């Protein structure tokens, strides 16, 4: 399950996140598209995709919701340049470890 979540993360954050999503989820984007579709729509949609993946893999909707919220906050921090992409990725993977531990020792018991 942990491996599946990490693979899902790589798929959602790199292969399936197109350039438009990567640019427009940043509130500092100045593209014409940003005027038509606000940054928080893009960030929210991106985070929801990650949350859906976690929910699907773990079978727990509450973990999908937690992933959605936390993923959005982490990506917001990266877009604000509070930390690097390396820290961003470590935080995302740590979340998957936490979800895995919760499934094993809390939710499944």
Secondary structure, DSSP 8 states (H G I E B T S, - for coil): -HHHHHHHHHIIIIIS--HHHHHHTSTT--SHHHHHS-HHHHHHHHHHHHHHHHHHHHS-HHHHHHHHHHHHHHHHHHHTTSS-HHHHHHHHHHHHHHHHHHIIIIIT-
